[in-house]
Amino acid sequence: MSYQAHAGVGDSVPAISLERVLTQWTFEPVPLTAVAIVLALYVAGVRTLARRGDHWPLLRTFSFCVGGLGSLVVATTSSLAAYDNVLLSMHMVQHMVLSMLVPVFLALGGPVTLALRTLPRRPRGWLLVLLHSRVAGVLSFPPVALVIFIVSPWALYFSGWYAATLESALLHDLLHLHFVVIGSLFFWPLLGLDPVPGRVSHGFRLLTVFATLPFHAFLGVTIMSMDTLIGGDWYLTTDRAWSPTPAQDQHLAGGILWAAGDLVGGLLFSVLFVQWVRQSQREAAREDRRLDREEAEAARAQAEASRASAGDP
């Protein structure tokens, strides 16, 4: 159990240390149960394909199960969860993992494609209805998803929303879900592996990711330079005598948001650029094969015409 998620504001908490960062685990039942169910469904889909003799890339399975679900477990049950209500900096690391790393790795696992290939007819039909619904189309439309992704953290930290999540275990868990959902709406269409609505050209994907970089930096710098504490009523009344102070911790949290946003955004930019190059190479190869076929057909037609002409009296 996290030290503060279900504890009173005045309860004392042990000082954070490298040992506790590495060894403190909370093992909350809700996220672990959700991860176990999703993992079982994904593995069942992969096994269904294997029994049919169909191939499913091992890298996709690793990305979804280890990268995506593994990052989700770390964010919600490790020391990040144990101290996310005690230190804003720990919450900020958790925020970036849930809203950026987890959605990217889950998307690279191609779960929608796997589901469409393995689900029975009726559930597959329900999924198709959802994918083609107007709500899904609007929310995943890149400009809309970009605005939601950018505005969400500003609304969280500059309203009473974040303070409310510090005092309510239910809102705390819903905030984690919110991070994953918002990140998925933004990143899944950009990565383009699944047939989800909102997919656009690779050039537009690169521009969209590039557009997020200054917003993360600006938000991080704003938090670092603030005199007012985010969630100050909670942090100032917590019985915590060890460093960092709430002001120092908030400065660190802003720096984490700035650096992590730029790092993950830069890595994703690189991934999308490589995807674009590979797609261009595949299209060029297909065009070369088409031209070769046309040349071969033209040569055969010319040869047949020559033979026919030579056989005329």
C-alpha positions in Angstrom: 0.0 0.0 0.0 1.3 3.5 -0.8 2.3 5.5 2.2 -0.1 8.3 1.5 -2.9 7.1 -0.8 -4.8 5.7 2.1 -3.2 7.5 5.0 -4.0 10.8 6.7 -2.2 13.9 5.8 -0.4 14.1 9.1 0.9 10.5 9.1 4.7 10.2 9.1 6.4 8.6 6.2 9.9 7.1 6.0 12.5 9.1 4.2 13.1 8.2 0.6 16.4 6.6 -0.3 18.0 4.7 -3.2 17.3 1.5 -1.4 13.6 2.3 -1.1 13.4 3.5 -4.7 14.6 0.1 -5.8 12.9 -2.1 -3.3 9.6 -0.4 -2.2 6.6 -2.1 -3.8 2.9 -1.6 -3.0 1.2 -4.5 -4.9 -2.1 -2.8 -5.2 -4.8 -5.3 -6.3 -6.7 -3.2 -8.8 -3.9 -2.4 -11.3 -2.4 -5.9 -10.9 -5.7 -7.6 -11.6 -6.3 -5.4 -14.7 -2.8 -6.1 -16.0 -3.3 -9.9 -15.4 -6.6 -9.9 -17.4 -5.2 -7.9 -20.3 -2.0 -10.1 -20.4 -4.1 -13.2 -20.4 -6.3 -12.0 -23.3 -3.3 -10.9 -25.4 -1.4 -14.2 -24.8 -4.6 -16.1 -25.7 -4.8 -14.2 -29.0 -1.2 -15.0 -29.8 -1.7 -18.7 -29.1 -4.8 -18.7 -31.3 -2.8 -17.4 -34.2 0.0 -20.0 -33.5 -2.6 -22.9 -33.5 -3.8 -21.7 -36.9 -0.2 -21.6 -38.2 -0.2 -17.8 -38.5 2.8 -15.7 -37.7 2.8 -13.0 -35.0 6.0 -11.0 -34.6 7.8 -11.8 -31.3 8.8 -8.2 -31.0 5.2 -7.1 -30.8 4.5 -9.5 -28.0 7.5 -8.3 -26.1 6.6 -4.7 -26.6 3.0 -5.2 -25.4 3.6 -7.6 -22.5 7.0 -6.4 -21.2 7.3 -2.9 -22.4 3.7 -1.8 -22.1 2.2 -3.9 -19.3 5.5 -4.1 -17.5 5.8 -0.3 -17.4 2.3 -0.1 -16.2 3.0 -2.4 -13.3 6.2 -0.5 -12.4 4.3 2.8 -12.4 1.5 1.6 -10.2 3.1 -0.8 -7.8 6.8 0.2 -7.4 8.2 3.0 -5.3 6.7 5.4 -7.8 3.3 4.4 -6.4 4.5 4.3 -2.9 5.7 7.9 -2.9 3.5 9.4 -5.6 1.4 11.1 -3.0 4.4 12.1 -0.9 6.7 13.7 -3.5 5.5 15.6 -6.6 8.7 14.5 -8.4 7.8 10.8 -8.0 4.3 11.5 -9.2 5.8 13.3 -12.2 7.9 10.3 -13.2 4.8 8.2 -12.8 2.9 10.6 -15.0 5.4 10.4 -17.8 5.6 6.6 -17.7 1.8 6.2 -17.8 1.0 8.9 -20.4 4.0 8.3 -22.8 5.9 5.0 -22.3 3.0 2.7 -21.6 0.8 3.9 -24.5 3.7 3.8 -27.0 4.7 0.2 -26.0 1.1 -1.0 -26.0 0.6 0.5 -29.5 3.7 -1.2 -30.8 2.2 -4.5 -29.7 -0.6 -4.2 -32.2 -3.4 -5.3 -29.8 -6.2 -4.1 -32.1 -4.9 -6.0 -35.1 -4.4 -9.1 -32.9 -8.0 -8.8 -31.6 -9.5 -8.4 -35.1 -7.6 -11.5 -36.3 -8.6 -13.7 -33.3 -11.8 -12.6 -31.8 -15.1 -14.5 -32.5 -17.5 -13.0 -35.0 -19.7 -11.1 -32.5 -17.0 -9.5 -30.3 -15.1 -8.7 -33.5 -18.2 -6.9 -34.8 -18.5 -4.9 -31.6 -14.9 -3.8 -31.9 -15.4 -2.7 -35.5 -18.4 -0.7 -34.5 -16.4 1.0 -31.8 -13.5 1.7 -34.2 -15.8 3.2 -36.8 -17.9 5.2 -34.3 -18.1 9.0 -34.5 -16.8 9.4 -30.9 -13.7 7.3 -31.7 -13.1 9.3 -34.9 -13.4 12.7 -33.2 -11.2 11.8 -30.2 -8.5 10.2 -32.2 -8.4 12.9 -34.9 -4.8 14.2 -34.5 -5.5 17.9 -33.9 -8.2 17.0 -31.3 -6.0 14.3 -29.6 -3.1 16.8 -29.6 -5.1 19.5 -27.9 -6.4 17.0 -25.3 -2.9 15.6 -24.7 -1.4 19.1 -24.2 -4.2 20.8 -22.3 -4.7 17.8 -19.9 -1.6 18.4 -17.7 -2.2 22.1 -17.6 -5.8 21.5 -16.3 -4.5 18.9 -13.8 -1.8 21.0 -12.2 -3.4 24.4 -12.3 -6.8 23.6 -11.0 -8.1 21.7 -8.0 -8.1 18.4 -9.8 -4.6 17.3 -8.7 -5.2 18.3 -5.1 -8.4 16.2 -5.1 -6.5 13.1 -6.3 -4.2 13.4 -3.4 -7.1 13.1 -0.9 -9.1 10.4 -2.7 -7.9 6.8 -3.5 -10.6 6.5 -6.2 -9.7 9.7 -8.0 -6.1 8.7 -7.6 -6.7 5.4 -9.5 -8.9 7.2 -12.1 -6.0 9.7 -12.7 -3.7 6.8 -13.6 -6.3 5.4 -16.0 -6.7 8.9 -17.5 -3.0 9.2 -18.2 -3.0 5.9 -20.1 -6.2 6.7 -22.1 -5.1 10.2 -23.1 -1.7 8.9 -24.1 -3.2 6.1 -26.1 -5.6 8.4 -28.0 -2.6 10.5 -29.0 0.1 7.9 -29.8 -1.8 5.0 -31.3 -2.8 6.7 -34.5 0.7 8.2 -34.8 2.4 4.9 -34.7 0.0 3.5 -37.3 0.4 -0.3 -36.6 -3.3 -0.8 -35.7 -6.3 0.0 -37.9 -7.5 2.7 -35.5 -9.2 6.0 -36.7 -7.1 9.1 -36.9 -4.2 7.7 -38.9 -2.4 10.3 -41.1 0.6 10.5 -43.3 4.1 10.0 -41.8 5.0 13.6 -42.5 2.0 14.9 -40.5 2.9 12.4 -37.7 6.4 13.9 -37.4 5.0 17.4 -37.3 2.5 16.4 -34.6 5.1 14.9 -32.3 7.5 17.8 -32.9 4.6 20.2 -31.9 4.4 18.6 -28.4 8.1 19.2 -27.5 7.8 23.0 -26.7 4.6 22.5 -24.7 6.2 20.0 -22.4 9.2 22.2 -22.0 7.1 25.3 -21.3 5.0 23.5 -18.7 8.1 22.1 -17.0 9.7 25.5 -16.8 6.5 27.1 -15.6 6.3 24.5 -12.7 10.0 25.0 -11.9 9.6 28.8 -11.6 6.3 28.9 -9.6 6.2 30.4 -6.1 2.9 28.7 -5.4 3.0 25.1 -4.5 1.0 22.6 -6.5 -1.1 20.7 -3.9 0.5 22.9 -1.2 -2.3 22.3 1.3 -1.5 18.6 1.2 2.3 18.7 1.0 2.8 21.4 3.7 0.7 19.5 6.3 2.4 16.1 5.7 4.6 15.1 8.6 7.8 14.9 6.5 11.0 16.3 7.9 13.4 14.9 5.3 14.6 16.5 2.1 13.7 17.7 -0.4 11.4 20.5 0.8 8.1 20.9 -1.1 9.5 23.8 -3.0 12.7 21.9 -4.0 10.6 18.9 -4.9 8.3 20.9 -7.2 11.4 22.4 -8.9 12.7 18.9 -9.5 9.3 17.8 -10.8 9.2 20.5 -13.4 12.7 19.5 -14.5 11.6 15.9 -14.8 8.6 16.9 -16.9 10.7 19.0 -19.2 13.5 16.5 -19.7 11.3 13.4 -19.9 8.9 15.0 -22.4 11.8 16.0 -24.7 13.5 12.6 -24.3 10.5 10.5 -25.1 9.3 12.9 -27.8 12.7 12.8 -29.4 12.8 9.0 -29.3 9.3 8.8 -30.8 10.3 11.3 -33.5 13.2 9.0 -34.4 10.9 5.9 -34.5 8.4 7.6 -36.8 11.2 8.8 -39.1 12.5 5.3 -39.4 9.0 4.0 -40.1 8.6 6.6 -42.8 12.0 5.7 -44.4 11.1 2.0 -44.3 7.7 2.6 -45.8 9.2 4.7 -48.6 11.7 1.9 -49.3 8.9 -0.7 -49.4 6.8 1.5 -51.8 9.9 2.0 -54.0 10.5 -1.7 -54.1 6.8 -2.4 -55.0 7.1 0.3 -57.7 10.3 -1.3 -59.1 8.6 -4.7 -59.2 5.6 -3.2 -61.0 7.8 -1.6 -63.6 9.8 -4.8 -64.0 6.5 -6.7 -64.6 5.4 -4.1 -67.2 8.7 -4.3 -69.0 8.6 -8.1 -69.0 5.1 -8.1 -70.4 6.0 -5.5 -73.0 9.0 -7.6 -74.0 6.9 -10.8 -74.3 4.3 -8.9 -76.3 7.0 -7.6 -78.6 8.6 -11.0 -79.0 5.2 -12.6 -79.8 4.5 -9.8 -82.3 8.0 -10.4 -83.9 7.3 -14.2 -84.2 3.9 -13.5 -85.7 5.4 -11.1 -88.2 8.1 -13.5 -89.2 5.6 -16.3 -89.8 3.5 -14.2 -92.2 3.8 -15.1 -95.9 
